[in-house]
Every structure is written in C-alpha cells, then in structure tokens.
Amino acid sequence: PAPPRPLRGSCPPRQFLRRQQVLQLYRRILRAIREVPGAAERRSLTDWAREEFRRNKEATDEDAIRMMITQGNMQLRELQRTLKLAKS
C-alpha cells in the first residue's frame, strides 16, 4: 500500500517547531509593547512589529529564519530593558 499522504496544511516537524518559535516571539513582542506608555508609541511599535513579521512571512531559508528569530529576541530584550528602566 502507498504511504499515507500528509494532511493539507501540515508541515515537517522542524518547520512546525520553527513556526511555533516565530509565533511565540511575535506574541511576546506584542505583549511587551502593551506596557509601553503612550498610545501613539504603542501604536507605532505595534505597526512596526506587524510589518516586520508580515514582510518576512514568506521566508524559507532556515538560516535566515534562525537569524531573524535571534534578532527579534535581541530587540525584545532591549525593549524589555528600556521598559524596566522607565519604570524605575
């Protein structure tokens, strides 16, 4: 018998895990932005984050995606540091 066909929309495990990492980063960035004082600044940062993720949505090169995740995590840490300093 023929091997089972993959479900439509399914992806290999590595790609699935990478997608989960990207979505988790996106959510963490948006949560951090919610803590930014000032509606205009929050809106600007939210628009920036959405545009960055949208712009790179079609990326398929594994190394490039890993690099983007690393850069996103660095930017998130910087935002969190800035927010922490602003509160103190």
N, CA, C and O atoms as CSV, one atom per row, in Angstrom:
chain,resi,resn,atom,element,x,y,z
A,1,PRO,N,N,0.823,-1.196,0.000
A,1,PRO,CA,C,0.000,0.000,0.000
A,1,PRO,C,C,0.865,1.257,0.000
A,1,PRO,O,O,2.001,1.249,0.473
A,2,ALA,N,N,0.310,2.317,-0.531
A,2,ALA,CA,C,1.014,3.600,-0.606
A,2,ALA,C,C,1.103,4.219,0.790
A,2,ALA,O,O,0.218,4.021,1.623
A,3,PRO,N,N,2.189,4.978,1.037
A,3,PRO,CA,C,2.296,5.640,2.356
A,3,PRO,C,C,1.194,6.687,2.511
A,3,PRO,O,O,0.719,7.247,1.523
A,4,PRO,N,N,0.798,6.941,3.735
A,4,PRO,CA,C,-0.274,7.931,3.942
A,4,PRO,C,C,0.157,9.309,3.453
A,4,PRO,O,O,1.309,9.712,3.617
A,5,ARG,N,N,-0.775,10.009,2.859
A,5,ARG,CA,C,-0.483,11.364,2.364
A,5,ARG,C,C,-0.560,12.336,3.526
A,5,ARG,O,O,-1.413,12.192,4.402
A,6,PRO,N,N,0.328,13.333,3.542
A,6,PRO,CA,C,0.255,14.321,4.626
A,6,PRO,C,C,-1.026,15.132,4.526
A,6,PRO,O,O,-1.556,15.356,3.438
A,7,LEU,N,N,-1.507,15.562,5.669
A,7,LEU,CA,C,-2.699,16.407,5.686
A,7,LEU,C,C,-2.395,17.727,5.014
A,7,LEU,O,O,-1.266,18.215,5.067
A,8,ARG,N,N,-3.402,18.307,4.383
A,8,ARG,CA,C,-3.212,19.607,3.755
A,8,ARG,C,C,-2.900,20.631,4.845
A,8,ARG,O,O,-3.550,20.661,5.890
A,9,GLY,N,N,-1.905,21.461,4.587
A,9,GLY,CA,C,-1.531,22.471,5.561
A,9,GLY,C,C,-0.530,21.977,6.589
A,9,GLY,O,O,-0.033,22.759,7.399
A,10,SER,N,N,-0.229,20.681,6.563
A,10,SER,CA,C,0.748,20.185,7.530
A,10,SER,C,C,2.153,20.440,7.001
A,10,SER,O,O,2.356,20.607,5.798
A,11,CYS,N,N,3.109,20.468,7.907
A,11,CYS,CA,C,4.482,20.731,7.509
A,11,CYS,C,C,5.405,19.804,8.283
A,11,CYS,O,O,5.006,19.233,9.298
A,12,PRO,N,N,6.628,19.652,7.813
A,12,PRO,CA,C,7.570,18.786,8.521
A,12,PRO,C,C,7.777,19.257,9.957
A,12,PRO,O,O,7.608,20.441,10.245
A,13,PRO,N,N,8.143,18.342,10.869
A,13,PRO,CA,C,8.288,18.703,12.289
A,13,PRO,C,C,9.220,19.887,12.539
A,13,PRO,O,O,8.908,20.746,13.363
A,14,ARG,N,N,10.348,19.949,11.849
A,14,ARG,CA,C,11.288,21.061,12.063
A,14,ARG,C,C,10.644,22.385,11.689
A,14,ARG,O,O,10.781,23.378,12.404
A,15,GLN,N,N,9.943,22.393,10.570
A,15,GLN,CA,C,9.273,23.614,10.109
A,15,GLN,C,C,8.148,23.993,11.086
A,15,GLN,O,O,7.925,25.173,11.359
A,16,PHE,N,N,7.455,22.994,11.599
A,16,PHE,CA,C,6.385,23.238,12.570
A,16,PHE,C,C,6.951,23.890,13.827
A,16,PHE,O,O,6.386,24.860,14.334
A,17,LEU,N,N,8.065,23.360,14.332
A,17,LEU,CA,C,8.687,23.920,15.534
A,17,LEU,C,C,9.193,25.337,15.295
A,17,LEU,O,O,9.062,26.198,16.165
A,18,ARG,N,N,9.768,25.583,14.128
A,18,ARG,CA,C,10.261,26.922,13.799
A,18,ARG,C,C,9.084,27.894,13.756
A,18,ARG,O,O,9.182,29.018,14.249
A,19,ARG,N,N,7.980,27.459,13.168
A,19,ARG,CA,C,6.786,28.306,13.102
A,19,ARG,C,C,6.291,28.640,14.506
A,19,ARG,O,O,5.893,29.772,14.778
A,20,GLN,N,N,6.319,27.649,15.397
A,20,GLN,CA,C,5.909,27.881,16.781
A,20,GLN,C,C,6.823,28.905,17.451
A,20,GLN,O,O,6.352,29.759,18.202
A,21,GLN,N,N,8.121,28.824,17.184
A,21,GLN,CA,C,9.070,29.795,17.738
A,21,GLN,C,C,8.743,31.205,17.258
A,21,GLN,O,O,8.752,32.155,18.041
A,22,VAL,N,N,8.457,31.329,15.981
A,22,VAL,CA,C,8.158,32.644,15.399
A,22,VAL,C,C,6.872,33.210,16.009
A,22,VAL,O,O,6.826,34.380,16.390
A,23,LEU,N,N,5.845,32.389,16.100
A,23,LEU,CA,C,4.580,32.857,16.666
A,23,LEU,C,C,4.737,33.242,18.135
A,23,LEU,O,O,4.161,34.230,18.592
A,24,GLN,N,N,5.520,32.456,18.865
A,24,GLN,CA,C,5.759,32.767,20.277
A,24,GLN,C,C,6.496,34.103,20.410
A,24,GLN,O,O,6.156,34.913,21.272
A,25,LEU,N,N,7.494,34.335,19.570
A,25,LEU,CA,C,8.232,35.600,19.585
A,25,LEU,C,C,7.287,36.759,19.272
A,25,LEU,O,O,7.322,37.791,19.942
A,26,TYR,N,N,6.452,36.589,18.261
A,26,TYR,CA,C,5.501,37.630,17.861
A,26,TYR,C,C,4.588,38.004,19.032
A,26,TYR,O,O,4.389,39.183,19.324
A,27,ARG,N,N,4.039,36.986,19.694
A,27,ARG,CA,C,3.149,37.236,20.830
A,27,ARG,C,C,3.889,37.921,21.977
A,27,ARG,O,O,3.349,38.833,22.604
A,28,ARG,N,N,5.113,37.493,22.255
A,28,ARG,CA,C,5.896,38.101,23.340
A,28,ARG,C,C,6.197,39.571,23.034
A,28,ARG,O,O,6.158,40.415,23.930
A,29,ILE,N,N,6.494,39.872,21.777
A,29,ILE,CA,C,6.765,41.258,21.390
A,29,ILE,C,C,5.508,42.106,21.575
A,29,ILE,O,O,5.573,43.200,22.135
A,30,LEU,N,N,4.369,41.605,21.107
A,30,LEU,CA,C,3.128,42.377,21.245
A,30,LEU,C,C,2.753,42.579,22.714
A,30,LEU,O,O,2.244,43.638,23.082
A,31,ARG,N,N,3.001,41.568,23.556
A,31,ARG,CA,C,2.723,41.715,24.989
A,31,ARG,C,C,3.618,42.790,25.611
A,31,ARG,O,O,3.163,43.598,26.420
A,32,ALA,N,N,4.880,42.789,25.226
A,32,ALA,CA,C,5.812,43.790,25.761
A,32,ALA,C,C,5.387,45.192,25.312
A,32,ALA,O,O,5.459,46.147,26.084
A,33,ILE,N,N,4.949,45.302,24.076
A,33,ILE,CA,C,4.543,46.611,23.546
A,33,ILE,C,C,3.342,47.157,24.324
A,33,ILE,O,O,3.208,48.371,24.474
A,34,ARG,N,N,2.483,46.289,24.812
A,34,ARG,CA,C,1.316,46.734,25.587
A,34,ARG,C,C,1.723,47.531,26.820
A,34,ARG,O,O,0.941,48.337,27.324
A,35,GLU,N,N,2.941,47.310,27.307
A,35,GLU,CA,C,3.409,48.006,28.508
A,35,GLU,C,C,4.034,49.373,28.208
A,35,GLU,O,O,4.374,50.118,29.127
A,36,VAL,N,N,4.182,49.696,26.937
A,36,VAL,CA,C,4.774,50.984,26.556
A,36,VAL,C,C,3.801,52.102,26.903
A,36,VAL,O,O,2.632,52.062,26.520
A,37,PRO,N,N,4.301,53.119,27.645
A,37,PRO,CA,C,3.405,54.241,27.957
A,37,PRO,C,C,3.179,55.096,26.707
A,37,PRO,O,O,4.086,55.291,25.898
A,38,GLY,N,N,1.985,55.587,26.571
A,38,GLY,CA,C,1.674,56.453,25.431
A,38,GLY,C,C,1.067,55.677,24.283
A,38,GLY,O,O,1.704,54.798,23.702
A,39,ALA,N,N,-0.158,56.009,23.966
A,39,ALA,CA,C,-0.899,55.309,22.912
A,39,ALA,C,C,-0.215,55.422,21.554
A,39,ALA,O,O,-0.171,54.451,20.800
A,40,ALA,N,N,0.320,56.603,21.238
A,40,ALA,CA,C,0.955,56.798,19.922
A,40,ALA,C,C,2.196,55.920,19.783
A,40,ALA,O,O,2.432,55.334,18.726
A,41,GLU,N,N,2.989,55.832,20.852
A,41,GLU,CA,C,4.194,54.995,20.819
A,41,GLU,C,C,3.829,53.527,20.694
A,41,GLU,O,O,4.451,52.784,19.935
A,42,ARG,N,N,2.800,53.108,21.457
A,42,ARG,CA,C,2.346,51.710,21.373
A,42,ARG,C,C,1.899,51.373,19.959
A,42,ARG,O,O,2.259,50.332,19.410
A,43,ARG,N,N,1.104,52.275,19.377
A,43,ARG,CA,C,0.582,52.046,18.018
A,43,ARG,C,C,1.721,51.954,17.004
A,43,ARG,O,O,1.725,51.090,16.128
A,44,SER,N,N,2.675,52.854,17.142
A,44,SER,CA,C,3.818,52.864,16.231
A,44,SER,C,C,4.622,51.568,16.331
A,44,SER,O,O,4.996,50.984,15.313
A,45,LEU,N,N,4.887,51.119,17.562
A,45,LEU,CA,C,5.643,49.874,17.753
A,45,LEU,C,C,4.855,48.653,17.282
A,45,LEU,O,O,5.423,47.721,16.714
A,46,THR,N,N,3.554,48.665,17.519
A,46,THR,CA,C,2.709,47.546,17.056
A,46,THR,C,C,2.722,47.475,15.536
A,46,THR,O,O,2.861,46.396,14.960
A,47,ASP,N,N,2.578,48.628,14.889
A,47,ASP,CA,C,2.619,48.664,13.420
A,47,ASP,C,C,3.966,48.173,12.909
A,47,ASP,O,O,4.030,47.420,11.938
A,48,TRP,N,N,5.042,48.599,13.563
A,48,TRP,CA,C,6.391,48.182,13.167
A,48,TRP,C,C,6.528,46.654,13.277
A,48,TRP,O,O,7.001,46.001,12.348
A,49,ALA,N,N,6.109,46.094,14.420
A,49,ALA,CA,C,6.235,44.649,14.634
A,49,ALA,C,C,5.428,43.876,13.589
A,49,ALA,O,O,5.925,42.924,12.988
A,50,ARG,N,N,4.198,44.291,13.384
A,50,ARG,CA,C,3.351,43.602,12.399
A,50,ARG,C,C,3.970,43.651,11.008
A,50,ARG,O,O,3.983,42.652,10.289
A,51,GLU,N,N,4.478,44.814,10.638
A,51,GLU,CA,C,5.076,44.965,9.313
A,51,GLU,C,C,6.322,44.093,9.154
A,51,GLU,O,O,6.517,43.476,8.107
A,52,GLU,N,N,7.159,44.041,10.180
A,52,GLU,CA,C,8.370,43.213,10.124
A,52,GLU,C,C,8.011,41.744,9.925
A,52,GLU,O,O,8.598,41.068,9.079
A,53,PHE,N,N,7.058,41.253,10.696
A,53,PHE,CA,C,6.673,39.843,10.580
A,53,PHE,C,C,5.988,39.582,9.238
A,53,PHE,O,O,6.221,38.549,8.610
A,54,ARG,N,N,5.159,40.505,8.806
A,54,ARG,CA,C,4.477,40.360,7.515
A,54,ARG,C,C,5.483,40.348,6.361
A,54,ARG,O,O,5.367,39.556,5.426
A,55,ARG,N,N,6.465,41.237,6.448
A,55,ARG,CA,C,7.472,41.359,5.389
A,55,ARG,C,C,8.300,40.079,5.243
A,55,ARG,O,O,8.733,39.735,4.143
A,56,ASN,N,N,8.514,39.386,6.346
A,56,ASN,CA,C,9.336,38.179,6.323
A,56,ASN,C,C,8.523,36.890,6.335
A,56,ASN,O,O,9.070,35.803,6.517
A,57,LYS,N,N,7.246,37.018,6.146
A,57,LYS,CA,C,6.326,35.877,6.212
A,57,LYS,C,C,6.680,34.750,5.235
A,57,LYS,O,O,6.515,33.575,5.563
A,58,GLU,N,N,7.155,35.092,4.070
A,58,GLU,CA,C,7.420,34.096,3.032
A,58,GLU,C,C,8.840,33.528,3.079
A,58,GLU,O,O,9.221,32.748,2.206
A,59,ALA,N,N,9.619,33.909,4.081
A,59,ALA,CA,C,10.999,33.421,4.180
A,59,ALA,C,C,11.006,31.901,4.341
A,59,ALA,O,O,10.204,31.343,5.090
A,60,THR,N,N,11.918,31.241,3.629
A,60,THR,CA,C,12.012,29.779,3.711
A,60,THR,C,C,13.416,29.302,4.068
A,60,THR,O,O,13.590,28.159,4.492
A,61,ASP,N,N,14.413,30.158,3.902
A,61,ASP,CA,C,15.784,29.766,4.199
A,61,ASP,C,C,15.941,29.590,5.709
A,61,ASP,O,O,15.768,30.537,6.476
A,62,GLU,N,N,16.266,28.380,6.119
A,62,GLU,CA,C,16.347,28.021,7.538
A,62,GLU,C,C,17.336,28.912,8.301
A,62,GLU,O,O,17.038,29.362,9.408
A,63,ASP,N,N,18.498,29.164,7.719
A,63,ASP,CA,C,19.495,30.002,8.391
A,63,ASP,C,C,18.997,31.432,8.546
A,63,ASP,O,O,19.192,32.048,9.594
A,64,ALA,N,N,18.362,31.958,7.520
A,64,ALA,CA,C,17.831,33.323,7.574
A,64,ALA,C,C,16.739,33.425,8.636
A,64,ALA,O,O,16.676,34.412,9.369
A,65,ILE,N,N,15.894,32.428,8.722
A,65,ILE,CA,C,14.814,32.437,9.713
A,65,ILE,C,C,15.393,32.391,11.126
A,65,ILE,O,O,14.946,33.121,12.011
A,66,ARG,N,N,16.391,31.531,11.329
A,66,ARG,CA,C,17.052,31.457,12.638
A,66,ARG,C,C,17.659,32.809,13.019
A,66,ARG,O,O,17.549,33.252,14.162
A,67,MET,N,N,18.302,33.454,12.042
A,67,MET,CA,C,18.915,34.753,12.285
A,67,MET,C,C,17.843,35.794,12.644
A,67,MET,O,O,18.041,36.598,13.554
A,68,MET,N,N,16.718,35.777,11.935
A,68,MET,CA,C,15.641,36.728,12.221
A,68,MET,C,C,15.061,36.500,13.619
A,68,MET,O,O,14.730,37.457,14.319
A,69,ILE,N,N,14.939,35.243,14.019
A,69,ILE,CA,C,14.439,34.929,15.364
A,69,ILE,C,C,15.417,35.468,16.410
A,69,ILE,O,O,15.004,36.055,17.409
A,70,THR,N,N,16.703,35.265,16.175
A,70,THR,CA,C,17.725,35.763,17.107
A,70,THR,C,C,17.658,37.282,17.208
A,70,THR,O,O,17.701,37.835,18.307
A,71,GLN,N,N,17.551,37.960,16.065
A,71,GLN,CA,C,17.456,39.424,16.064
A,71,GLN,C,C,16.181,39.890,16.770
A,71,GLN,O,O,16.204,40.864,17.522
A,72,GLY,N,N,15.089,39.202,16.529
A,72,GLY,CA,C,13.824,39.551,17.177
A,72,GLY,C,C,13.907,39.409,18.688
A,72,GLY,O,O,13.392,40.247,19.428
A,73,ASN,N,N,14.565,38.333,19.145
A,73,ASN,CA,C,14.738,38.139,20.588
A,73,ASN,C,C,15.619,39.230,21.192
A,73,ASN,O,O,15.368,39.687,22.307
A,74,MET,N,N,16.643,39.643,20.464
A,74,MET,CA,C,17.513,40.727,20.944
A,74,MET,C,C,16.722,42.029,21.044
A,74,MET,O,O,16.862,42.763,22.023
A,75,GLN,N,N,15.900,42.321,20.048
A,75,GLN,CA,C,15.096,43.538,20.073
A,75,GLN,C,C,14.066,43.491,21.205
A,75,GLN,O,O,13.792,44.506,21.846
A,76,LEU,N,N,13.500,42.309,21.443
A,76,LEU,CA,C,12.550,42.149,22.541
A,76,LEU,C,C,13.239,42.410,23.876
A,76,LEU,O,O,12.701,43.125,24.722
A,77,ARG,N,N,14.418,41.839,24.070
A,77,ARG,CA,C,15.154,42.063,25.319
A,77,ARG,C,C,15.479,43.541,25.508
A,77,ARG,O,O,15.391,44.065,26.618
A,78,GLU,N,N,15.852,44.205,24.428
A,78,GLU,CA,C,16.153,45.635,24.504
A,78,GLU,C,C,14.908,46.430,24.898
A,78,GLU,O,O,14.993,47.338,25.725
A,79,LEU,N,N,13.760,46.099,24.319
A,79,LEU,CA,C,12.510,46.763,24.668
A,79,LEU,C,C,12.180,46.520,26.140
A,79,LEU,O,O,11.795,47.447,26.853
A,80,GLN,N,N,12.329,45.282,26.592
A,80,GLN,CA,C,12.039,44.958,27.990
A,80,GLN,C,C,12.973,45.712,28.939
A,80,GLN,O,O,12.543,46.196,29.985
A,81,ARG,N,N,14.250,45.807,28.568
A,81,ARG,CA,C,15.216,46.563,29.378
A,81,ARG,C,C,14.821,48.039,29.461
A,81,ARG,O,O,14.857,48.641,30.534
A,82,THR,N,N,14.452,48.604,28.334
A,82,THR,CA,C,14.053,50.006,28.282
A,82,THR,C,C,12.815,50.249,29.141
A,82,THR,O,O,12.744,51.241,29.866
A,83,LEU,N,N,11.839,49.343,29.060
A,83,LEU,CA,C,10.624,49.482,29.856
A,83,LEU,C,C,10.937,49.380,31.344
A,83,LEU,O,O,10.376,50.117,32.155
A,84,LYS,N,N,11.830,48.465,31.695
A,84,LYS,CA,C,12.203,48.290,33.090
A,84,LYS,C,C,12.884,49.560,33.624
A,84,LYS,O,O,12.608,49.992,34.743
A,85,LEU,N,N,13.765,50.147,32.827
A,85,LEU,CA,C,14.443,51.381,33.228
A,85,LEU,C,C,13.440,52.530,33.367
A,85,LEU,O,O,13.548,53.345,34.283
A,86,ALA,N,N,12.478,52.591,32.467
A,86,ALA,CA,C,11.488,53.671,32.502
A,86,ALA,C,C,10.616,53.585,33.753
A,86,ALA,O,O,10.157,54.606,34.266
A,87,LYS,N,N,10.391,52.374,34.239
A,87,LYS,CA,C,9.544,52.188,35.425
A,87,LYS,C,C,10.300,52.503,36.708
A,87,LYS,O,O,9.685,52.813,37.728
A,88,SER,N,N,11.624,52.426,36.669
A,88,SER,CA,C,12.393,52.633,37.909
A,88,SER,C,C,12.750,54.087,38.135
A,88,SER,O,O,13.393,54.417,39.131
